Amino acid sequence: MNPLELKEIGDIIRKVRKERGLRLEDLADDQISPATISNIERGVPHVRPDKVMYLLQKLDIPLDKLPEIMNGEQRELEGLRLRLLIVETLSDIGRHDEALEMLESLKMEDSHLLAPAAYFLRGKILYRKQKWRQAERAFTNGIRLSENQPHGDRSNMLSTCYLMLSLCSYHQNNLEKALEYTENGIEAFHPEGERPYTIYTLLRNKAIYLERMGRVVEGLKVIEEVWEDLPKIRQMETYLSLYWLKAELLRRSGVLDDAMKVCMEGLHIARLNKEYGSLFDLWTVLGSIYIEKGEWEKAEACFRLTMGIKSDEIQADRLATTYTQLGLLFMHRKKWEESEKFLTEAIKCGEKGNDIRILINALSSMGDLHRIQDNIDEAIPYYRRAAELSNKYRFREKEYDAWYRLAQCYEKKDEEEFRRCTVNMFKVREYVHEQRGRWLQ
Protein backbone atom coordinates (compact mmCIF):
# COMPACT_ATOMS: atom_id res chain seq x y z
CA MET A 1 0.00 0.00 0.00
CA ASN A 2 1.27 3.47 -0.82
CA PRO A 3 1.11 6.20 1.87
CA LEU A 4 -1.87 7.93 0.26
CA GLU A 5 -3.89 4.67 0.19
CA LEU A 6 -2.97 4.07 3.84
CA LYS A 7 -4.35 7.48 4.76
CA GLU A 8 -7.58 6.90 2.82
CA ILE A 9 -8.05 3.45 4.39
CA GLY A 10 -7.33 4.95 7.81
CA ASP A 11 -10.03 7.56 7.24
CA ILE A 12 -12.52 4.81 6.29
CA ILE A 13 -11.65 2.77 9.39
CA ARG A 14 -12.06 5.80 11.66
CA LYS A 15 -15.38 6.69 10.04
CA VAL A 16 -16.77 3.15 10.43
CA ARG A 17 -15.53 2.91 14.03
CA LYS A 18 -17.18 6.20 14.99
CA GLU A 19 -20.42 5.34 13.17
CA ARG A 20 -20.59 2.19 15.32
CA GLY A 21 -19.85 4.14 18.51
CA LEU A 22 -16.63 2.25 19.22
CA ARG A 23 -13.61 3.59 21.08
CA LEU A 24 -10.05 2.62 20.19
CA GLU A 25 -9.98 0.48 23.34
CA ASP A 26 -13.13 -1.37 22.22
CA LEU A 27 -11.34 -2.60 19.07
CA ALA A 28 -8.01 -3.38 20.74
CA ASP A 29 -7.10 -6.97 21.68
CA ASP A 30 -3.98 -9.08 22.11
CA GLN A 31 -3.30 -8.79 18.34
CA ILE A 32 -3.58 -5.01 17.99
CA SER A 33 -3.12 -2.15 20.47
CA PRO A 34 -5.04 1.16 20.70
CA ALA A 35 -1.83 2.97 19.66
CA THR A 36 -1.51 0.85 16.49
CA ILE A 37 -5.18 1.44 15.64
CA SER A 38 -4.63 5.19 16.08
CA ASN A 39 -1.57 5.03 13.79
CA ILE A 40 -3.56 3.17 11.14
CA GLU A 41 -6.38 5.73 11.29
CA ARG A 42 -3.87 8.57 10.89
CA GLY A 43 -2.17 6.85 7.94
CA VAL A 44 1.23 6.55 9.64
CA PRO A 45 3.45 4.88 6.98
CA HIS A 46 5.45 2.48 9.23
CA VAL A 47 2.39 0.40 10.29
CA ARG A 48 2.60 -3.23 9.12
CA PRO A 49 0.13 -4.09 6.30
CA ASP A 50 -1.04 -7.26 8.09
CA LYS A 51 -2.25 -5.10 11.00
CA VAL A 52 -4.30 -3.00 8.58
CA MET A 53 -5.84 -6.17 7.09
CA TYR A 54 -6.59 -7.53 10.55
CA LEU A 55 -8.41 -4.34 11.53
CA LEU A 56 -10.44 -4.32 8.28
CA GLN A 57 -11.54 -7.91 8.94
CA LYS A 58 -12.39 -7.11 12.55
CA LEU A 59 -14.69 -4.29 11.38
CA ASP A 60 -16.21 -6.53 8.65
CA ILE A 61 -15.07 -4.18 5.88
CA PRO A 62 -14.80 -6.44 2.77
CA LEU A 63 -11.59 -6.01 0.78
CA ASP A 64 -13.44 -6.28 -2.55
CA LYS A 65 -15.65 -3.33 -1.51
CA LEU A 66 -12.70 -1.15 -0.49
CA PRO A 67 -12.14 0.51 -3.92
CA GLU A 68 -15.84 1.42 -4.09
CA ILE A 69 -15.79 2.82 -0.55
CA MET A 70 -12.59 4.74 -1.29
CA ASN A 71 -14.14 6.24 -4.44
CA GLY A 72 -17.12 7.38 -2.39
CA GLU A 73 -14.80 8.90 0.20
CA GLN A 74 -12.88 10.65 -2.58
CA ARG A 75 -16.08 12.18 -3.97
CA GLU A 76 -17.03 13.36 -0.48
CA LEU A 77 -13.55 14.85 -0.08
CA GLU A 78 -13.86 16.71 -3.39
CA GLY A 79 -17.20 18.11 -2.24
CA LEU A 80 -15.62 19.37 0.98
CA ARG A 81 -12.72 20.92 -0.93
CA LEU A 82 -15.23 22.79 -3.08
CA ARG A 83 -17.04 24.10 -0.01
CA LEU A 84 -13.75 25.22 1.56
CA LEU A 85 -12.91 27.04 -1.68
CA ILE A 86 -16.31 28.77 -1.51
CA VAL A 87 -15.57 29.77 2.11
CA GLU A 88 -12.20 31.23 1.11
CA THR A 89 -13.70 33.10 -1.84
CA LEU A 90 -16.49 34.55 0.32
CA SER A 91 -13.86 35.90 2.69
CA ASP A 92 -11.76 37.20 -0.23
CA ILE A 93 -14.70 39.33 -1.39
CA GLY A 94 -15.35 40.68 2.11
CA ARG A 95 -18.27 38.47 3.21
CA HIS A 96 -16.45 37.30 6.34
CA ASP A 97 -19.42 36.51 8.59
CA GLU A 98 -21.08 34.45 5.88
CA ALA A 99 -17.81 32.61 5.26
CA LEU A 100 -17.36 31.86 8.97
CA GLU A 101 -20.95 30.62 9.29
CA MET A 102 -20.51 28.27 6.32
CA LEU A 103 -17.19 26.99 7.67
CA GLU A 104 -18.65 26.23 11.09
CA SER A 105 -21.61 24.42 9.48
CA LEU A 106 -19.17 21.82 8.07
CA LYS A 107 -18.51 20.58 11.65
CA MET A 108 -15.14 19.13 10.66
CA GLU A 109 -13.35 17.04 13.30
CA ASP A 110 -9.65 17.47 14.03
CA SER A 111 -8.98 13.97 12.68
CA HIS A 112 -10.23 14.89 9.20
CA LEU A 113 -7.71 15.17 6.37
CA LEU A 114 -8.87 18.73 5.61
CA ALA A 115 -8.99 19.91 9.24
CA PRO A 116 -5.72 21.91 8.93
CA ALA A 117 -7.19 23.75 5.92
CA ALA A 118 -10.39 24.46 7.87
CA TYR A 119 -8.40 25.93 10.80
CA PHE A 120 -6.34 27.98 8.34
CA LEU A 121 -9.49 29.44 6.78
CA ARG A 122 -10.99 30.18 10.18
CA GLY A 123 -7.81 32.00 11.15
CA LYS A 124 -7.70 33.89 7.85
CA ILE A 125 -11.26 35.15 8.31
CA LEU A 126 -10.58 36.21 11.91
CA TYR A 127 -7.34 37.88 10.79
CA ARG A 128 -9.28 39.94 8.28
CA LYS A 129 -11.69 40.92 11.06
CA GLN A 130 -8.58 42.04 13.03
CA LYS A 131 -9.28 39.54 15.81
CA TRP A 132 -5.59 38.76 16.21
CA ARG A 133 -5.68 36.46 19.26
CA GLN A 134 -8.53 34.32 17.94
CA ALA A 135 -6.82 34.11 14.56
CA GLU A 136 -3.56 33.03 16.24
CA ARG A 137 -5.35 30.18 18.04
CA ALA A 138 -6.81 28.94 14.74
CA PHE A 139 -3.44 29.06 12.94
CA THR A 140 -1.73 27.33 15.89
CA ASN A 141 -4.29 24.52 15.65
CA GLY A 142 -3.66 24.31 11.90
CA ILE A 143 0.07 23.94 12.58
CA ARG A 144 -0.52 21.29 15.26
CA LEU A 145 -2.65 19.16 12.95
CA SER A 146 -0.39 19.66 9.92
CA GLU A 147 2.62 18.48 11.93
CA ASN A 148 0.70 15.38 13.04
CA GLN A 149 -0.55 14.45 9.58
CA PRO A 150 1.93 12.23 7.73
CA HIS A 151 1.29 14.06 4.44
CA GLY A 152 0.32 17.48 5.79
CA ASP A 153 3.47 19.07 4.41
CA ARG A 154 2.37 18.40 0.82
CA SER A 155 -0.55 20.78 1.26
CA ASN A 156 1.85 23.49 2.54
CA MET A 157 -0.70 24.27 5.24
CA LEU A 158 2.13 24.27 7.77
CA SER A 159 4.09 27.05 6.03
CA THR A 160 0.88 28.94 5.18
CA CYS A 161 -0.25 28.96 8.83
CA TYR A 162 3.20 30.18 9.88
CA LEU A 163 2.88 32.93 7.26
CA MET A 164 -0.42 34.08 8.74
CA LEU A 165 0.89 33.84 12.32
CA SER A 166 3.73 36.14 11.30
CA LEU A 167 1.23 38.66 9.94
CA CYS A 168 -0.73 38.57 13.22
CA SER A 169 2.50 39.36 15.09
CA TYR A 170 3.38 42.10 12.60
CA HIS A 171 0.03 43.83 13.08
CA GLN A 172 0.59 43.70 16.83
CA ASN A 173 3.98 45.37 16.28
CA ASN A 174 6.01 42.33 17.36
CA LEU A 175 8.56 42.24 14.55
CA GLU A 176 10.91 39.75 16.22
CA LYS A 177 8.12 37.17 16.53
CA ALA A 178 6.90 37.94 13.00
CA LEU A 179 10.39 37.23 11.64
CA GLU A 180 10.65 34.01 13.68
CA TYR A 181 7.33 32.67 12.33
CA THR A 182 8.37 33.63 8.79
CA GLU A 183 11.62 31.67 9.13
CA ASN A 184 9.58 28.69 10.36
CA GLY A 185 7.30 28.99 7.33
CA ILE A 186 10.22 29.11 4.89
CA GLU A 187 11.77 26.04 6.53
CA ALA A 188 8.47 24.11 6.42
CA PHE A 189 7.70 24.94 2.76
CA HIS A 190 7.45 21.94 0.41
CA PRO A 191 8.59 23.00 -3.12
CA GLU A 192 6.52 20.28 -4.82
CA GLY A 193 3.41 20.87 -2.71
CA GLU A 194 0.24 22.93 -3.06
CA ARG A 195 0.06 26.76 -2.75
CA PRO A 196 3.47 27.23 -4.45
CA TYR A 197 3.12 31.03 -4.26
CA THR A 198 3.43 30.91 -0.46
CA ILE A 199 7.24 30.86 -0.54
CA TYR A 200 7.42 34.19 -2.38
CA THR A 201 5.08 35.86 0.10
CA LEU A 202 7.17 34.48 2.96
CA LEU A 203 10.42 35.77 1.45
CA ARG A 204 8.86 39.15 0.66
CA ASN A 205 7.60 39.45 4.23
CA LYS A 206 10.98 38.42 5.63
CA ALA A 207 12.60 41.28 3.72
CA ILE A 208 9.93 43.72 4.98
CA TYR A 209 10.44 42.69 8.61
CA LEU A 210 14.22 43.03 8.25
CA GLU A 211 13.75 46.50 6.73
CA ARG A 212 11.41 47.50 9.57
CA MET A 213 14.03 46.31 12.08
CA GLY A 214 16.69 48.46 10.44
CA ARG A 215 18.51 45.46 8.95
CA VAL A 216 18.46 46.95 5.45
CA VAL A 217 21.42 45.04 3.98
CA GLU A 218 19.95 41.69 5.06
CA GLY A 219 16.57 42.66 3.62
CA LEU A 220 18.14 43.63 0.30
CA LYS A 221 19.99 40.30 0.18
CA VAL A 222 16.67 38.42 0.51
CA ILE A 223 15.15 40.47 -2.33
CA GLU A 224 18.18 39.84 -4.58
CA GLU A 225 17.83 36.09 -3.97
CA VAL A 226 14.16 36.05 -5.00
CA TRP A 227 14.54 38.55 -7.86
CA GLU A 228 15.47 35.93 -10.48
CA ASP A 229 12.21 34.11 -9.72
CA LEU A 230 10.04 37.15 -10.54
CA PRO A 231 8.63 35.54 -13.74
CA LYS A 232 7.31 32.63 -11.61
CA ILE A 233 5.26 34.91 -9.32
CA ARG A 234 1.63 34.95 -10.43
CA GLN A 235 0.21 37.13 -7.63
CA MET A 236 0.46 40.69 -8.96
CA GLU A 237 0.34 42.21 -5.46
CA THR A 238 3.37 40.15 -4.36
CA TYR A 239 5.13 40.77 -7.69
CA LEU A 240 4.78 44.55 -7.48
CA SER A 241 5.49 44.73 -3.76
CA LEU A 242 8.93 43.28 -4.50
CA TYR A 243 9.57 46.23 -6.84
CA TRP A 244 8.45 48.66 -4.15
CA LEU A 245 10.54 46.94 -1.49
CA LYS A 246 13.70 46.72 -3.61
CA ALA A 247 13.39 50.41 -4.55
CA GLU A 248 12.87 51.39 -0.89
CA LEU A 249 15.80 49.29 0.34
CA LEU A 250 18.09 50.69 -2.36
CA ARG A 251 16.96 54.21 -1.41
CA ARG A 252 17.74 53.57 2.24
CA SER A 253 21.13 52.18 1.21
CA GLY A 254 21.86 55.42 -0.66
CA VAL A 255 21.91 53.79 -4.13
CA LEU A 256 19.47 56.36 -5.51
CA ASP A 257 19.90 55.87 -9.27
CA ASP A 258 19.33 52.11 -9.00
CA ALA A 259 16.38 52.74 -6.68
CA MET A 260 14.84 55.10 -9.23
CA LYS A 261 15.31 52.60 -12.08
CA VAL A 262 13.57 49.81 -10.14
CA CYS A 263 10.81 52.22 -9.08
CA MET A 264 10.14 53.33 -12.67
CA GLU A 265 9.93 49.70 -13.87
CA GLY A 266 7.46 48.91 -11.09
CA LEU A 267 5.35 51.99 -11.86
CA HIS A 268 5.08 50.96 -15.51
CA ILE A 269 3.85 47.46 -14.58
CA ALA A 270 1.47 48.74 -11.88
CA ARG A 271 -0.04 51.30 -14.26
CA LEU A 272 -0.60 48.69 -17.01
CA ASN A 273 -2.30 46.34 -14.54
CA LYS A 274 -4.31 49.09 -12.79
CA GLU A 275 -2.83 48.08 -9.41
CA TYR A 276 -3.66 51.30 -7.58
CA GLY A 277 -2.34 50.26 -4.18
CA SER A 278 1.06 49.48 -5.71
CA LEU A 279 0.97 52.74 -7.68
CA PHE A 280 0.47 54.61 -4.40
CA ASP A 281 3.45 52.89 -2.75
CA LEU A 282 5.78 53.26 -5.73
CA TRP A 283 4.98 56.97 -6.24
CA THR A 284 5.63 57.47 -2.51
CA VAL A 285 9.06 55.83 -2.82
CA LEU A 286 9.83 57.89 -5.93
CA GLY A 287 8.95 61.08 -4.06
CA SER A 288 11.23 59.99 -1.21
CA ILE A 289 14.07 59.41 -3.70
CA TYR A 290 13.64 62.95 -5.03
CA ILE A 291 13.77 64.28 -1.45
CA GLU A 292 17.10 62.46 -0.99
CA LYS A 293 18.31 64.09 -4.22
CA GLY A 294 17.13 67.53 -3.08
CA GLU A 295 14.76 67.84 -6.05
CA TRP A 296 11.90 69.34 -4.08
CA GLU A 297 9.47 70.19 -6.89
CA LYS A 298 9.67 66.69 -8.36
CA ALA A 299 9.18 65.19 -4.91
CA GLU A 300 6.13 67.35 -4.28
CA ALA A 301 4.64 66.37 -7.67
CA CYS A 302 4.99 62.68 -6.75
CA PHE A 303 3.35 63.08 -3.34
CA ARG A 304 0.55 65.27 -4.69
CA LEU A 305 -0.21 62.52 -7.20
CA THR A 306 -0.41 59.85 -4.48
CA MET A 307 -3.03 61.94 -2.68
CA GLY A 308 -5.30 61.55 -5.71
CA ILE A 309 -5.00 57.77 -5.97
CA LYS A 310 -8.14 56.11 -4.60
CA SER A 311 -8.16 52.46 -3.55
CA ASP A 312 -9.55 50.37 -0.68
CA GLU A 313 -6.01 48.97 -0.30
CA ILE A 314 -4.66 52.38 0.77
CA GLN A 315 -5.18 52.31 4.51
CA ALA A 316 -4.29 54.81 7.23
CA ASP A 317 -0.72 53.56 7.71
CA ARG A 318 0.21 54.13 4.08
CA LEU A 319 -1.41 57.58 4.05
CA ALA A 320 0.53 58.46 7.20
CA THR A 321 3.81 57.63 5.43
CA THR A 322 2.99 59.95 2.53
CA TYR A 323 1.82 62.77 4.81
CA THR A 324 5.06 62.43 6.81
CA GLN A 325 7.15 62.66 3.65
CA LEU A 326 5.21 65.75 2.55
CA GLY A 327 5.80 67.26 5.98
CA LEU A 328 9.54 66.59 5.66
CA LEU A 329 9.56 68.03 2.15
CA PHE A 330 8.06 71.34 3.29
CA MET A 331 10.31 71.31 6.35
CA HIS A 332 13.36 71.21 4.06
CA ARG A 333 11.89 74.12 2.12
CA LYS A 334 11.22 76.04 5.38
CA LYS A 335 7.48 76.17 4.70
CA TRP A 336 6.66 75.63 8.36
CA GLU A 337 2.86 75.96 8.28
CA GLU A 338 2.43 73.52 5.40
CA SER A 339 4.84 71.11 7.04
CA GLU A 340 2.89 71.21 10.31
CA LYS A 341 -0.40 70.70 8.46
CA PHE A 342 0.82 67.50 6.79
CA LEU A 343 2.56 66.16 9.89
CA THR A 344 -0.63 66.70 11.90
CA GLU A 345 -2.47 64.59 9.31
CA ALA A 346 0.31 61.99 9.45
CA ILE A 347 -0.09 61.66 13.23
CA LYS A 348 -3.89 61.37 12.91
CA CYS A 349 -3.55 58.59 10.31
CA GLY A 350 -0.82 56.93 12.36
CA GLU A 351 -3.13 56.83 15.40
CA LYS A 352 -5.78 55.06 13.30
CA GLY A 353 -3.40 52.53 11.76
CA ASN A 354 -1.79 49.35 13.11
CA ASP A 355 1.86 50.17 12.35
CA ILE A 356 3.28 51.94 15.40
CA ARG A 357 6.58 52.46 13.59
CA ILE A 358 4.87 54.84 11.14
CA LEU A 359 3.27 56.79 14.01
CA ILE A 360 6.68 57.08 15.68
CA ASN A 361 8.16 58.50 12.45
CA ALA A 362 5.39 61.11 12.28
CA LEU A 363 5.83 62.09 15.95
CA SER A 364 9.61 62.41 15.60
CA SER A 365 9.21 64.49 12.45
CA MET A 366 6.80 66.85 14.23
CA GLY A 367 9.34 67.15 17.04
CA ASP A 368 12.01 68.00 14.46
CA LEU A 369 9.78 70.68 12.95
CA HIS A 370 9.40 72.44 16.31
CA ARG A 371 13.03 71.94 17.38
CA ILE A 372 14.59 73.46 14.26
CA GLN A 373 12.37 76.52 14.82
CA ASP A 374 13.69 76.67 18.43
CA ASN A 375 10.23 75.81 19.80
CA ILE A 376 11.83 73.39 22.27
CA ASP A 377 8.90 73.16 24.69
CA GLU A 378 6.61 72.16 21.80
CA ALA A 379 9.11 69.58 20.47
CA ILE A 380 9.68 67.71 23.75
CA PRO A 381 6.22 66.02 24.10
CA TYR A 382 6.47 64.58 20.55
CA TYR A 383 9.95 63.17 21.13
CA ARG A 384 8.98 61.81 24.53
CA ARG A 385 5.97 59.98 23.13
CA ALA A 386 8.11 58.62 20.28
CA ALA A 387 10.61 57.31 22.86
CA GLU A 388 7.88 55.71 24.99
CA LEU A 389 6.24 53.96 22.02
CA SER A 390 9.62 52.82 20.67
CA ASN A 391 10.49 51.34 24.05
CA LYS A 392 7.10 49.65 24.45
CA TYR A 393 7.28 47.98 21.03
CA ARG A 394 11.05 47.34 21.10
CA PHE A 395 12.02 49.57 18.16
CA ARG A 396 15.48 50.16 19.63
CA GLU A 397 17.00 52.27 16.84
CA LYS A 398 13.99 54.58 16.89
CA GLU A 399 14.12 54.74 20.68
CA TYR A 400 17.78 55.74 20.50
CA ASP A 401 16.98 58.49 17.98
CA ALA A 402 14.15 59.82 20.16
CA TRP A 403 16.37 59.98 23.28
CA TYR A 404 19.11 61.68 21.23
CA ARG A 405 16.70 64.36 20.03
CA LEU A 406 15.39 64.85 23.57
CA ALA A 407 18.99 65.25 24.73
CA GLN A 408 19.44 67.97 22.10
CA CYS A 409 16.38 69.73 23.51
CA TYR A 410 17.59 69.53 27.12
CA GLU A 411 21.31 70.21 26.53
CA LYS A 412 21.09 73.92 27.40
CA LYS A 413 17.78 73.75 29.22
CA ASP A 414 17.89 71.08 31.97
CA GLU A 415 21.14 69.36 32.95
CA GLU A 416 19.42 66.57 34.92
CA GLU A 417 17.07 65.67 32.04
CA PHE A 418 19.99 65.86 29.61
CA ARG A 419 21.91 63.35 31.73
CA ARG A 420 18.86 61.06 31.94
CA CYS A 421 18.49 61.10 28.15
CA THR A 422 22.15 60.24 27.56
CA VAL A 423 21.95 57.35 30.05
CA ASN A 424 18.90 56.02 28.20
CA MET A 425 20.77 56.36 24.90
CA PHE A 426 23.61 54.27 26.33
CA LYS A 427 21.22 51.57 27.61
CA VAL A 428 19.49 51.28 24.24
CA ARG A 429 22.79 51.14 22.34
CA GLU A 430 24.09 48.48 24.73
CA TYR A 431 20.96 46.38 24.11
CA VAL A 432 21.34 46.74 20.31
CA HIS A 433 24.97 45.57 20.45
CA GLU A 434 23.96 42.55 22.54
CA GLN A 435 21.27 41.63 20.00
CA ARG A 436 23.67 42.01 17.07
CA GLY A 437 26.09 39.68 18.84
CA ARG A 438 23.27 37.15 19.16
CA TRP A 439 22.44 37.43 15.42
CA LEU A 440 26.13 36.85 14.56
CA GLN A 441 26.16 33.70 16.68
Secondary structure, DSSP 8 states (H G I E B T S, - for coil): --HHHHHHHHHHHHHHHHHTT--HHHH--SSS-HHHHHHHHHT-TTS-HHHHHHHHHHTT--GGGHHHHHHHHHHHHHHHHHHHHHHHHHHHTT-HHHHHHHHHHT---TTSTTHHHHHHHHHHHHHHTT-HHHHHHHHHHHHHHHHHSTTGGGGTHHHHHHHHHHHHHHHTT-HHHHHHHHHHHHHH--TTSS-TTHHHHHHHHHHHHHHHTT-HHHHHHHHHHHHTTGGG---HHHHHHHHHHHHHHHHHTT-HHHHHHHHHHHHHHHHHTT-HHHHHHHHHHHHHHHHHHT-HHHHHHHHHHHHT---TT--HHHHHHHHHHHHHHHHHTT-HHHHHHHHHHHHHHHHHSS-HHHHHHHHHHHHHHHHHTT-HHHHHHHHHHHHHHHHHTT-HHHHHHHHHHHHHHHTTT-HHHHHHHHHHHHHHHHHHHHHHHHHH-
